[in-house]
Amino acid sequence: MGEKETLQGGWENRVAAYMSSNNIRWTRSKKSFTYIYKSKEHEYFPDFYLLDYDVYIEVKGMKTDKDEAKWKQFSKTLYVIDKDTIKDLNNFFCCLVQQSIG
């Protein structure tokens, strides 16, 4: 279901626990994605990859200009779980599943 890996912070732990307890197969994202910020190339590793949905999840408390730049350039499907989303993970994941099948 999930992997035994070190997560960064309480929100990531909360999302990982939710996914594992609801049989959502996930892994830490091991693939890097290149993006440009302030004329420099950077590598981005989203927090999670959902195996059955082919989507990436980023858990983020505060957004920065750099975050916006990397998300805008991200070539795959990415969902950001922010401070409002973390309050209702049931709703977030129900919507994600519905979008994936419909």
Salt bridges, closest charged atoms under 4 A:
GLU3 OE1 - LYS30 NZ 3.03
GLU5 OE2 - LYS30 NZ 3.24
GLU12 OE1 - ARG28 NH1 2.80
ASP52 OD1 - ARG25 NH2 2.78
ASP67 OD2 - LYS60 NZ 3.30
ASP67 OD1 - LYS70 NZ 3.25
GLU68 OE2 - LYS63 NZ 3.93
ASP84 OD1 - LYS87 NZ 3.82
